[in-house]
Amino acid sequence: MKILVTGGAGFIGSNLVDRLIDEGYKVFVIDNLSSGKKENLNKKAIFYKADICNLNKIFPLFKGIDYVFHLAANPRVLFSVENPIESHKVNVDGTLNVLYASYKNKVKRLIFASSSAVYGNIKKLPLREDMKPNPISPYGLHKLIGEYYCKLFSDLYNLETVCLRYFNVYGPKMDPEGPYALVIGKFLKLKKENKPLTIYGNGKQTRDFVYVNDVVEANILAMKSKKVGKGEVINICSGKNYSINYIAKLIGGKKIYLPARKGEMKHTLGDNSLAKKLLGWKPKISLEEGINYLLNNYF
């Protein structure tokens, strides 16, 4: 079986590629290395340095592919606020290219990496998939458009799709300077450098953190599940949320407080009951276990 992972040199993508190869799949990776790193790439994967914005270049790479995991994106909320046009090109036009290439090349199923950013500042928690999205950043809107495109391609072209709304993902291979898990990654790096932990706002904002191995498991189950394939949207979250101040306490060290940043949600807390129902998935690694592992093995 042949599997293609876009963004397979990134944090989440490379962890997914490792797992797929461990399970014996033949894996192909498309990444332009704008945020992904070549050292993240599994040596057993077949790598194509290509940009999803270039349809002509990526189109033939989908020939003979059974399943596609679409993780390539510019996932930085602040970047999308400051550069909405460039961000849209990657996150929306690029996603459309990947869907079109998948459909035309008769891919069996595409799993799309969406985000909890589609919810915006909905006051009623926990966040459920049946709530009306209200994105407060271009990035959140881009991911919502991607979800709608996945549903359309399932309805119009019979391409099986499923959308996984990641909450705050952290774990091995995360880039402390990168777009995912900014808080935990940066805090761990600052701790290692004996520098104070930088907190934006009062630190009372909360996040639902989910360990990357659990996210990878959700992707594998989304590929295999017979209960999905029609553009379903599914939260991938721990179902618990923690304040930034609590994260700082777990990691330890002095703290510095700076003004809050635009476009960021105040609270995230997801309901993962649909993931349990449709995928048979639930998170296995607690926040305390995950951070302790990273402190002892990576930082």
C-alpha positions as protocol buffer text, in pm:
chain_id: "A"
residue {
  index: 1
  type: MET
  ca { x: 0 y: 0 z: 0 }
}
residue {
  index: 2
  type: LYS
  ca { x: 130 y: 345 z: -97 }
}
residue {
  index: 3
  type: ILE
  ca { x: 74 y: 645 z: 127 }
}
residue {
  index: 4
  type: LEU
  ca { x: 155 y: 1010 z: 59 }
}
residue {
  index: 5
  type: VAL
  ca { x: 211 y: 1259 z: 339 }
}
residue {
  index: 6
  type: THR
  ca { x: 224 y: 1630 z: 255 }
}
residue {
  index: 7
  type: GLY
  ca { x: 425 y: 1821 z: 512 }
}
residue {
  index: 8
  type: GLY
  ca { x: 601 y: 1498 z: 605 }
}
residue {
  index: 9
  type: ALA
  ca { x: 917 y: 1679 z: 715 }
}
residue {
  index: 10
  type: GLY
  ca { x: 729 y: 1884 z: 972 }
}
residue {
  index: 11
  type: PHE
  ca { x: 671 y: 1813 z: 1340 }
}
residue {
  index: 12
  type: ILE
  ca { x: 347 y: 1615 z: 1322 }
}
residue {
  index: 13
  type: GLY
  ca { x: 402 y: 1490 z: 967 }
}
residue {
  index: 14
  type: SER
  ca { x: 741 y: 1335 z: 1040 }
}
residue {
  index: 15
  type: ASN
  ca { x: 607 y: 1156 z: 1347 }
}
residue {
  index: 16
  type: LEU
  ca { x: 325 y: 1019 z: 1132 }
}
residue {
  index: 17
  type: VAL
  ca { x: 569 y: 907 z: 861 }
}
residue {
  index: 18
  type: ASP
  ca { x: 779 y: 721 z: 1120 }
}
residue {
  index: 19
  type: ARG
  ca { x: 473 y: 535 z: 1245 }
}
residue {
  index: 20
  type: LEU
  ca { x: 351 y: 446 z: 894 }
}
residue {
  index: 21
  type: ILE
  ca { x: 692 y: 309 z: 798 }
}
residue {
  index: 22
  type: ASP
  ca { x: 708 y: 112 z: 1123 }
}
residue {
  index: 23
  type: GLU
  ca { x: 377 y: -48 z: 1022 }
}
residue {
  index: 24
  type: GLY
  ca { x: 523 y: -153 z: 687 }
}
residue {
  index: 25
  type: TYR
  ca { x: 368 y: 100 z: 448 }
}
residue {
  index: 26
  type: LYS
  ca { x: 552 y: 248 z: 151 }
}
residue {
  index: 27
  type: VAL
  ca { x: 554 y: 620 z: 227 }
}
residue {
  index: 28
  type: PHE
  ca { x: 607 y: 919 z: -1 }
}
residue {
  index: 29
  type: VAL
  ca { x: 662 y: 1270 z: 136 }
}
residue {
  index: 30
  type: ILE
  ca { x: 597 y: 1607 z: -25 }
}
residue {
  index: 31
  type: ASP
  ca { x: 749 y: 1903 z: 157 }
}
residue {
  index: 32
  type: ASN
  ca { x: 903 y: 2232 z: 43 }
}
residue {
  index: 33
  type: LEU
  ca { x: 1108 y: 2251 z: 366 }
}
residue {
  index: 34
  type: SER
  ca { x: 986 y: 2604 z: 441 }
}
residue {
  index: 35
  type: SER
  ca { x: 912 y: 2499 z: 798 }
}
residue {
  index: 36
  type: GLY
  ca { x: 984 y: 2126 z: 784 }
}
residue {
  index: 37
  type: LYS
  ca { x: 1336 y: 1998 z: 839 }
}
residue {
  index: 38
  type: LYS
  ca { x: 1528 y: 1749 z: 630 }
}
residue {
  index: 39
  type: GLU
  ca { x: 1669 y: 1588 z: 947 }
}
residue {
  index: 40
  type: ASN
  ca { x: 1311 y: 1500 z: 1046 }
}
residue {
  index: 41
  type: LEU
  ca { x: 1268 y: 1284 z: 737 }
}
residue {
  index: 42
  type: ASN
  ca { x: 1264 y: 909 z: 776 }
}
residue {
  index: 43
  type: LYS
  ca { x: 1537 y: 762 z: 555 }
}
residue {
  index: 44
  type: LYS
  ca { x: 1299 y: 491 z: 433 }
}
residue {
  index: 45
  type: ALA
  ca { x: 1052 y: 748 z: 298 }
}
residue {
  index: 46
  type: ILE
  ca { x: 1066 y: 861 z: -65 }
}
residue {
  index: 47
  type: PHE
  ca { x: 1103 y: 1238 z: -52 }
}
residue {
  index: 48
  type: TYR
  ca { x: 995 y: 1496 z: -307 }
}
residue {
  index: 49
  type: LYS
  ca { x: 1091 y: 1855 z: -245 }
}
residue {
  index: 50
  type: ALA
  ca { x: 789 y: 2030 z: -389 }
}
residue {
  index: 51
  type: ASP
  ca { x: 539 y: 2305 z: -309 }
}
residue {
  index: 52
  type: ILE
  ca { x: 170 y: 2218 z: -286 }
}
residue {
  index: 53
  type: CYS
  ca { x: 97 y: 2556 z: -446 }
}
residue {
  index: 54
  type: ASN
  ca { x: 245 y: 2420 z: -773 }
}
residue {
  index: 55
  type: LEU
  ca { x: -24 y: 2186 z: -904 }
}
residue {
  index: 56
  type: ASN
  ca { x: 166 y: 2086 z: -1216 }
}
residue {
  index: 57
  type: LYS
  ca { x: 464 y: 1970 z: -1012 }
}
residue {
  index: 58
  type: ILE
  ca { x: 276 y: 1774 z: -745 }
}
residue {
  index: 59
  type: PHE
  ca { x: 1 y: 1625 z: -964 }
}
residue {
  index: 60
  type: PRO
  ca { x: 201 y: 1329 z: -1103 }
}
residue {
  index: 61
  type: LEU
  ca { x: 327 y: 1241 z: -754 }
}
residue {
  index: 62
  type: PHE
  ca { x: -25 y: 1126 z: -660 }
}
residue {
  index: 63
  type: LYS
  ca { x: -37 y: 855 z: -927 }
}
residue {
  index: 64
  type: GLY
  ca { x: -81 y: 511 z: -770 }
}
residue {
  index: 65
  type: ILE
  ca { x: -124 y: 650 z: -418 }
}
residue {
  index: 66
  type: ASP
  ca { x: -383 y: 478 z: -198 }
}
residue {
  index: 67
  type: TYR
  ca { x: -411 y: 723 z: 93 }
}
residue {
  index: 68
  type: VAL
  ca { x: -313 y: 1087 z: 141 }
}
residue {
  index: 69
  type: PHE
  ca { x: -246 y: 1263 z: 471 }
}
residue {
  index: 70
  type: HIS
  ca { x: -255 y: 1638 z: 404 }
}
residue {
  index: 71
  type: LEU
  ca { x: -56 y: 1814 z: 677 }
}
residue {
  index: 72
  type: ALA
  ca { x: 133 y: 2070 z: 466 }
}
residue {
  index: 73
  type: ALA
  ca { x: 34 y: 2421 z: 572 }
}
residue {
  index: 74
  type: ASN
  ca { x: 156 y: 2753 z: 703 }
}
residue {
  index: 75
  type: PRO
  ca { x: 11 y: 2697 z: 1050 }
}
residue {
  index: 76
  type: ARG
  ca { x: 117 y: 3018 z: 1221 }
}
residue {
  index: 77
  type: VAL
  ca { x: -176 y: 3222 z: 1346 }
}
residue {
  index: 78
  type: LEU
  ca { x: 23 y: 3545 z: 1385 }
}
residue {
  index: 79
  type: PHE
  ca { x: 181 y: 3502 z: 1040 }
}
residue {
  index: 80
  type: SER
  ca { x: -166 y: 3470 z: 888 }
}
residue {
  index: 81
  type: VAL
  ca { x: -275 y: 3791 z: 1061 }
}
residue {
  index: 82
  type: GLU
  ca { x: 25 y: 3981 z: 925 }
}
residue {
  index: 83
  type: ASN
  ca { x: 38 y: 3804 z: 585 }
}
residue {
  index: 84
  type: PRO
  ca { x: -317 y: 3694 z: 496 }
}
residue {
  index: 85
  type: ILE
  ca { x: -260 y: 3666 z: 120 }
}
residue {
  index: 86
  type: GLU
  ca { x: 55 y: 3452 z: 141 }
}
residue {
  index: 87
  type: SER
  ca { x: -104 y: 3236 z: 412 }
}
residue {
  index: 88
  type: HIS
  ca { x: -422 y: 3190 z: 204 }
}
residue {
  index: 89
  type: LYS
  ca { x: -219 y: 3076 z: -97 }
}
residue {
  index: 90
  type: VAL
  ca { x: -63 y: 2789 z: 98 }
}
residue {
  index: 91
  type: ASN
  ca { x: -351 y: 2691 z: 323 }
}
residue {
  index: 92
  type: VAL
  ca { x: -643 y: 2727 z: 81 }
}
residue {
  index: 93
  type: ASP
  ca { x: -507 y: 2712 z: -275 }
}
residue {
  index: 94
  type: GLY
  ca { x: -255 y: 2446 z: -173 }
}
residue {
  index: 95
  type: THR
  ca { x: -524 y: 2237 z: -8 }
}
residue {
  index: 96
  type: LEU
  ca { x: -743 y: 2263 z: -317 }
}
residue {
  index: 97
  type: ASN
  ca { x: -450 y: 2143 z: -530 }
}
residue {
  index: 98
  type: VAL
  ca { x: -396 y: 1842 z: -302 }
}
residue {
  index: 99
  type: LEU
  ca { x: -767 y: 1752 z: -312 }
}
residue {
  index: 100
  type: TYR
  ca { x: -783 y: 1789 z: -690 }
}
residue {
  index: 101
  type: ALA
  ca { x: -470 y: 1578 z: -744 }
}
residue {
  index: 102
  type: SER
  ca { x: -608 y: 1313 z: -508 }
}
residue {
  index: 103
  type: TYR
  ca { x: -945 y: 1300 z: -686 }
}
residue {
  index: 104
  type: LYS
  ca { x: -799 y: 1287 z: -1036 }
}
residue {
  index: 105
  type: ASN
  ca { x: -552 y: 1015 z: -939 }
}
residue {
  index: 106
  type: LYS
  ca { x: -824 y: 803 z: -773 }
}
residue {
  index: 107
  type: VAL
  ca { x: -687 y: 817 z: -418 }
}
residue {
  index: 108
  type: LYS
  ca { x: -903 y: 608 z: -182 }
}
residue {
  index: 109
  type: ARG
  ca { x: -913 y: 853 z: 110 }
}
residue {
  index: 110
  type: LEU
  ca { x: -763 y: 1185 z: 216 }
}
residue {
  index: 111
  type: ILE
  ca { x: -714 y: 1279 z: 582 }
}
residue {
  index: 112
  type: PHE
  ca { x: -698 y: 1655 z: 631 }
}
residue {
  index: 113
  type: ALA
  ca { x: -521 y: 1823 z: 923 }
}
residue {
  index: 114
  type: SER
  ca { x: -755 y: 2094 z: 1044 }
}
residue {
  index: 115
  type: SER
  ca { x: -736 y: 2299 z: 1363 }
}
residue {
  index: 116
  type: SER
  ca { x: -927 y: 2406 z: 1672 }
}
residue {
  index: 117
  type: ALA
  ca { x: -861 y: 2760 z: 1544 }
}
residue {
  index: 118
  type: VAL
  ca { x: -1180 y: 2727 z: 1338 }
}
residue {
  index: 119
  type: TYR
  ca { x: -1386 y: 2770 z: 1658 }
}
residue {
  index: 120
  type: GLY
  ca { x: -1260 y: 3114 z: 1757 }
}
residue {
  index: 121
  type: ASN
  ca { x: -1368 y: 3254 z: 2093 }
}
residue {
  index: 122
  type: ILE
  ca { x: -1679 y: 3046 z: 2151 }
}
residue {
  index: 123
  type: LYS
  ca { x: -1767 y: 3100 z: 2516 }
}
residue {
  index: 124
  type: LYS
  ca { x: -1947 y: 2770 z: 2570 }
}
residue {
  index: 125
  type: LEU
  ca { x: -1701 y: 2493 z: 2647 }
}
residue {
  index: 126
  type: PRO
  ca { x: -1617 y: 2219 z: 2568 }
}
residue {
  index: 127
  type: LEU
  ca { x: -1600 y: 2279 z: 2195 }
}
residue {
  index: 128
  type: ARG
  ca { x: -1802 y: 2031 z: 1990 }
}
residue {
  index: 129
  type: GLU
  ca { x: -1802 y: 1968 z: 1618 }
}
residue {
  index: 130
  type: ASP
  ca { x: -2170 y: 2067 z: 1585 }
}
residue {
  index: 131
  type: MET
  ca { x: -2101 y: 2421 z: 1712 }
}
residue {
  index: 132
  type: LYS
  ca { x: -2097 y: 2704 z: 1458 }
}
residue {
  index: 133
  type: PRO
  ca { x: -1733 y: 2796 z: 1379 }
}
residue {
  index: 134
  type: ASN
  ca { x: -1629 y: 3157 z: 1432 }
}
residue {
  index: 135
  type: PRO
  ca { x: -1259 y: 3191 z: 1336 }
}
residue {
  index: 136
  type: ILE
  ca { x: -1081 y: 3504 z: 1456 }
}
residue {
  index: 137
  type: SER
  ca { x: -769 y: 3468 z: 1240 }
}
residue {
  index: 138
  type: PRO
  ca { x: -710 y: 3411 z: 868 }
}
residue {
  index: 139
  type: TYR
  ca { x: -548 y: 3079 z: 960 }
}
residue {
  index: 140
  type: GLY
  ca { x: -863 y: 2961 z: 1138 }
}
residue {
  index: 141
  type: LEU
  ca { x: -1071 y: 3064 z: 836 }
}
residue {
  index: 142
  type: HIS
  ca { x: -832 y: 2887 z: 598 }
}
residue {
  index: 143
  type: LYS
  ca { x: -871 y: 2561 z: 787 }
}
residue {
  index: 144
  type: LEU
  ca { x: -1248 y: 2597 z: 786 }
}
residue {
  index: 145
  type: ILE
  ca { x: -1244 y: 2650 z: 409 }
}
residue {
  index: 146
  type: GLY
  ca { x: -1029 y: 2337 z: 382 }
}
residue {
  index: 147
  type: GLU
  ca { x: -1292 y: 2140 z: 573 }
}
residue {
  index: 148
  type: TYR
  ca { x: -1566 y: 2267 z: 342 }
}
residue {
  index: 149
  type: TYR
  ca { x: -1359 y: 2172 z: 39 }
}
residue {
  index: 150
  type: CYS
  ca { x: -1308 y: 1821 z: 177 }
}
residue {
  index: 151
  type: LYS
  ca { x: -1685 y: 1781 z: 220 }
}
residue {
  index: 152
  type: LEU
  ca { x: -1747 y: 1910 z: -132 }
}
residue {
  index: 153
  type: PHE
  ca { x: -1496 y: 1670 z: -284 }
}
residue {
  index: 154
  type: SER
  ca { x: -1662 y: 1383 z: -101 }
}
residue {
  index: 155
  type: ASP
  ca { x: -2010 y: 1489 z: -213 }
}
residue {
  index: 156
  type: LEU
  ca { x: -1929 y: 1593 z: -570 }
}
residue {
  index: 157
  type: TYR
  ca { x: -1641 y: 1365 z: -669 }
}
residue {
  index: 158
  type: ASN
  ca { x: -1674 y: 1066 z: -434 }
}
residue {
  index: 159
  type: LEU
  ca { x: -1328 y: 1123 z: -284 }
}
residue {
  index: 160
  type: GLU
  ca { x: -1336 y: 988 z: 71 }
}
residue {
  index: 161
  type: THR
  ca { x: -1222 y: 1258 z: 314 }
}
residue {
  index: 162
  type: VAL
  ca { x: -1207 y: 1309 z: 690 }
}
residue {
  index: 163
  type: CYS
  ca { x: -1100 y: 1623 z: 875 }
}
residue {
  index: 164
  type: LEU
  ca { x: -918 y: 1608 z: 1208 }
}
residue {
  index: 165
  type: ARG
  ca { x: -930 y: 1926 z: 1415 }
}
residue {
  index: 166
  type: TYR
  ca { x: -604 y: 1922 z: 1609 }
}
residue {
  index: 167
  type: PHE
  ca { x: -594 y: 2113 z: 1933 }
}
residue {
  index: 168
  type: ASN
  ca { x: -253 y: 2210 z: 2081 }
}
residue {
  index: 169
  type: VAL
  ca { x: -10 y: 1939 z: 1974 }
}
residue {
  index: 170
  type: TYR
  ca { x: 327 y: 1888 z: 2143 }
}
residue {
  index: 171
  type: GLY
  ca { x: 595 y: 1620 z: 2164 }
}
residue {
  index: 172
  type: PRO
  ca { x: 925 y: 1495 z: 2014 }
}
residue {
  index: 173
  type: LYS
  ca { x: 1052 y: 1677 z: 1702 }
}
residue {
  index: 174
  type: MET
  ca { x: 854 y: 1991 z: 1777 }
}
residue {
  index: 175
  type: ASP
  ca { x: 1044 y: 2303 z: 1681 }
}
residue {
  index: 176
  type: PRO
  ca { x: 1079 y: 2547 z: 1974 }
}
residue {
  index: 177
  type: GLU
  ca { x: 1081 y: 2824 z: 1714 }
}
residue {
  index: 178
  type: GLY
  ca { x: 814 y: 2659 z: 1503 }
}
residue {
  index: 179
  type: PRO
  ca { x: 440 y: 2701 z: 1461 }
}
residue {
  index: 180
  type: TYR
  ca { x: 306 y: 2406 z: 1663 }
}
residue {
  index: 181
  type: ALA
  ca { x: 303 y: 2384 z: 2041 }
}
residue {
  index: 182
  type: LEU
  ca { x: 462 y: 2725 z: 2071 }
}
residue {
  index: 183
  type: VAL
  ca { x: 405 y: 2752 z: 2443 }
}
residue {
  index: 184
  type: ILE
  ca { x: 547 y: 2417 z: 2554 }
}
residue {
  index: 185
  type: GLY
  ca { x: 827 y: 2417 z: 2294 }
}
residue {
  index: 186
  type: LYS
  ca { x: 945 y: 2768 z: 2373 }
}
residue {
  index: 187
  type: PHE
  ca { x: 917 y: 2719 z: 2748 }
}
residue {
  index: 188
  type: LEU
  ca { x: 1131 y: 2404 z: 2733 }
}
residue {
  index: 189
  type: LYS
  ca { x: 1391 y: 2581 z: 2521 }
}
residue {
  index: 190
  type: LEU
  ca { x: 1401 y: 2883 z: 2754 }
}
residue {
  index: 191
  type: LYS
  ca { x: 1429 y: 2652 z: 3055 }
}
residue {
  index: 192
  type: LYS
  ca { x: 1726 y: 2476 z: 2897 }
}
residue {
  index: 193
  type: GLU
  ca { x: 1893 y: 2813 z: 2831 }
}
residue {
  index: 194
  type: ASN
  ca { x: 1826 y: 2929 z: 3188 }
}
residue {
  index: 195
  type: LYS
  ca { x: 1614 y: 3216 z: 3059 }
}
residue {
  index: 196
  type: PRO
  ca { x: 1281 y: 3335 z: 3204 }
}
residue {
  index: 197
  type: LEU
  ca { x: 962 y: 3192 z: 3053 }
}
residue {
  index: 198
  type: THR
  ca { x: 780 y: 3450 z: 2839 }
}
residue {
  index: 199
  type: ILE
  ca { x: 404 y: 3463 z: 2894 }
}
residue {
  index: 200
  type: TYR
  ca { x: 178 y: 3678 z: 2676 }
}
residue {
  index: 201
  type: GLY
  ca { x: -118 y: 3823 z: 2866 }
}
residue {
  index: 202
  type: ASN
  ca { x: -191 y: 3720 z: 3225 }
}
residue {
  index: 203
  type: GLY
  ca { x: -122 y: 3349 z: 3169 }
}
residue {
  index: 204
  type: LYS
  ca { x: -477 y: 3255 z: 3265 }
}
residue {
  index: 205
  type: GLN
  ca { x: -565 y: 3163 z: 2906 }
}
residue {
  index: 206
  type: THR
  ca { x: -610 y: 2789 z: 2875 }
}
residue {
  index: 207
  type: ARG
  ca { x: -529 y: 2530 z: 2610 }
}
residue {
  index: 208
  type: ASP
  ca { x: -624 y: 2171 z: 2542 }
}
residue {
  index: 209
  type: PHE
  ca { x: -290 y: 1997 z: 2483 }
}
residue {
  index: 210
  type: VAL
  ca { x: -258 y: 1663 z: 2305 }
}
residue {
  index: 211
  type: TYR
  ca { x: 61 y: 1457 z: 2268 }
}
residue {
  index: 212
  type: VAL
  ca { x: 184 y: 1397 z: 1913 }
}
residue {
  index: 213
  type: ASN
  ca { x: 183 y: 1015 z: 1946 }
}
residue {
  index: 214
  type: ASP
  ca { x: -188 y: 1033 z: 2024 }
}
residue {
  index: 215
  type: VAL
  ca { x: -244 y: 1256 z: 1720 }
}
residue {
  index: 216
  type: VAL
  ca { x: -57 y: 1009 z: 1499 }
}
residue {
  index: 217
  type: GLU
  ca { x: -277 y: 728 z: 1631 }
}
residue {
  index: 218
  type: ALA
  ca { x: -587 y: 931 z: 1543 }
}
residue {
  index: 219
  type: ASN
  ca { x: -462 y: 971 z: 1186 }
}
residue {
  index: 220
  type: ILE
  ca { x: -399 y: 598 z: 1148 }
}
residue {
  index: 221
  type: LEU
  ca { x: -747 y: 521 z: 1278 }
}
residue {
  index: 222
  type: ALA
  ca { x: -900 y: 782 z: 1044 }
}
residue {
  index: 223
  type: MET
  ca { x: -736 y: 603 z: 753 }
}
residue {
  index: 224
  type: LYS
  ca { x: -872 y: 263 z: 860 }
}
residue {
  index: 225
  type: SER
  ca { x: -1215 y: 344 z: 1004 }
}
residue {
  index: 226
  type: LYS
  ca { x: -1520 y: 231 z: 807 }
}
residue {
  index: 227
  type: LYS
  ca { x: -1735 y: 487 z: 988 }
}
residue {
  index: 228
  type: VAL
  ca { x: -1582 y: 792 z: 815 }
}
residue {
  index: 229
  type: GLY
  ca { x: -1500 y: 910 z: 464 }
}
residue {
  index: 230
  type: LYS
  ca { x: -1772 y: 1163 z: 382 }
}
residue {
  index: 231
  type: GLY
  ca { x: -1599 y: 1479 z: 503 }
}
residue {
  index: 232
  type: GLU
  ca { x: -1659 y: 1427 z: 875 }
}
residue {
  index: 233
  type: VAL
  ca { x: -1501 y: 1679 z: 1112 }
}
residue {
  index: 234
  type: ILE
  ca { x: -1354 y: 1530 z: 1431 }
}
residue {
  index: 235
  type: ASN
  ca { x: -1186 y: 1693 z: 1732 }
}
residue {
  index: 236
  type: ILE
  ca { x: -849 y: 1547 z: 1825 }
}
residue {
  index: 237
  type: CYS
  ca { x: -797 y: 1672 z: 2178 }
}
residue {
  index: 238
  type: SER
  ca { x: -733 y: 1557 z: 2533 }
}
residue {
  index: 239
  type: GLY
  ca { x: -1065 y: 1679 z: 2669 }
}
residue {
  index: 240
  type: LYS
  ca { x: -880 y: 1871 z: 2942 }
}
residue {
  index: 241
  type: ASN
  ca { x: -742 y: 2223 z: 2943 }
}
residue {
  index: 242
  type: TYR
  ca { x: -462 y: 2387 z: 3139 }
}
residue {
  index: 243
  type: SER
  ca { x: -354 y: 2747 z: 3188 }
}
residue {
  index: 244
  type: ILE
  ca { x: -28 y: 2879 z: 3049 }
}
residue {
  index: 245
  type: ASN
  ca { x: 68 y: 2957 z: 3409 }
}
residue {
  index: 246
  type: TYR
  ca { x: 27 y: 2588 z: 3496 }
}
residue {
  index: 247
  type: ILE
  ca { x: 249 y: 2488 z: 3202 }
}
residue {
  index: 248
  type: ALA
  ca { x: 515 y: 2729 z: 3331 }
}
residue {
  index: 249
  type: LYS
  ca { x: 484 y: 2575 z: 3678 }
}
residue {
  index: 250
  type: LEU
  ca { x: 532 y: 2222 z: 3540 }
}
residue {
  index: 251
  type: ILE
  ca { x: 843 y: 2323 z: 3347 }
}
residue {
  index: 252
  type: GLY
  ca { x: 982 y: 2550 z: 3619 }
}
residue {
  index: 253
  type: GLY
  ca { x: 1181 y: 2872 z: 3617 }
}
residue {
  index: 254
  type: LYS
  ca { x: 1126 y: 3247 z: 3634 }
}
residue {
  index: 255
  type: LYS
  ca { x: 847 y: 3411 z: 3435 }
}
residue {
  index: 256
  type: ILE
  ca { x: 809 y: 3734 z: 3237 }
}
residue {
  index: 257
  type: TYR
  ca { x: 466 y: 3871 z: 3139 }
}
residue {
  index: 258
  type: LEU
  ca { x: 418 y: 4063 z: 2812 }
}
residue {
  index: 259
  type: PRO
  ca { x: 108 y: 4211 z: 2641 }
}
residue {
  index: 260
  type: ALA
  ca { x: -141 y: 3965 z: 2491 }
}
residue {
  index: 261
  type: ARG
  ca { x: -116 y: 3893 z: 2117 }
}
residue {
  index: 262
  type: LYS
  ca { x: -386 y: 3954 z: 1854 }
}
residue {
  index: 263
  type: GLY
  ca { x: -581 y: 3672 z: 1692 }
}
residue {
  index: 264
  type: GLU
  ca { x: -523 y: 3419 z: 1968 }
}
residue {
  index: 265
  type: MET
  ca { x: -808 y: 3236 z: 2139 }
}
residue {
  index: 266
  type: LYS
  ca { x: -856 y: 3284 z: 2514 }
}
residue {
  index: 267
  type: HIS
  ca { x: -960 y: 2930 z: 2593 }
}
residue {
  index: 268
  type: THR
  ca { x: -967 y: 2597 z: 2417 }
}
residue {
  index: 269
  type: LEU
  ca { x: -1121 y: 2280 z: 2550 }
}
residue {
  index: 270
  type: GLY
  ca { x: -1241 y: 2009 z: 2319 }
}
residue {
  index: 271
  type: ASP
  ca { x: -1499 y: 1734 z: 2341 }
}
residue {
  index: 272
  type: ASN
  ca { x: -1344 y: 1416 z: 2200 }
}
residue {
  index: 273
  type: SER
  ca { x: -1650 y: 1192 z: 2224 }
}
residue {
  index: 274
  type: LEU
  ca { x: -1701 y: 1189 z: 1845 }
}
residue {
  index: 275
  type: ALA
  ca { x: -1344 y: 1065 z: 1795 }
}
residue {
  index: 276
  type: LYS
  ca { x: -1420 y: 781 z: 2035 }
}
residue {
  index: 277
  type: LYS
  ca { x: -1742 y: 700 z: 1850 }
}
residue {
  index: 278
  type: LEU
  ca { x: -1618 y: 717 z: 1490 }
}
residue {
  index: 279
  type: LEU
  ca { x: -1250 y: 626 z: 1526 }
}
residue {
  index: 280
  type: GLY
  ca { x: -1235 y: 431 z: 1851 }
}
residue {
  index: 281
  type: TRP
  ca { x: -975 y: 686 z: 1963 }
}
residue {
  index: 282
  type: LYS
  ca { x: -891 y: 837 z: 2298 }
}
residue {
  index: 283
  type: PRO
  ca { x: -571 y: 1006 z: 2421 }
}
residue {
  index: 284
  type: LYS
  ca { x: -336 y: 793 z: 2627 }
}
residue {
  index: 285
  type: ILE
  ca { x: -63 y: 1035 z: 2739 }
}
residue {
  index: 286
  type: SER
  ca { x: -135 y: 1298 z: 3005 }
}
residue {
  index: 287
  type: LEU
  ca { x: 13 y: 1647 z: 2996 }
}
residue {
  index: 288
  type: GLU
  ca { x: 225 y: 1580 z: 3303 }
}
residue {
  index: 289
  type: GLU
  ca { x: 362 y: 1256 z: 3153 }
}
residue {
  index: 290
  type: GLY
  ca { x: 433 y: 1422 z: 2820 }
}
residue {
  index: 291
  type: ILE
  ca { x: 618 y: 1722 z: 2961 }
}
residue {
  index: 292
  type: ASN
  ca { x: 815 y: 1505 z: 3204 }
}
residue {
  index: 293
  type: TYR
  ca { x: 926 y: 1283 z: 2914 }
}
residue {
  index: 294
  type: LEU
  ca { x: 1037 y: 1583 z: 2709 }
}
residue {
  index: 295
  type: LEU
  ca { x: 1225 y: 1736 z: 3003 }
}
residue {
  index: 296
  type: ASN
  ca { x: 1413 y: 1411 z: 3061 }
}
residue {
  index: 297
  type: ASN
  ca { x: 1484 y: 1316 z: 2699 }
}
residue {
  index: 298
  type: TYR
  ca { x: 1486 y: 1619 z: 2472 }
}
residue {
  index: 299
  type: PHE
  ca { x: 1560 y: 1935 z: 2669 }
}
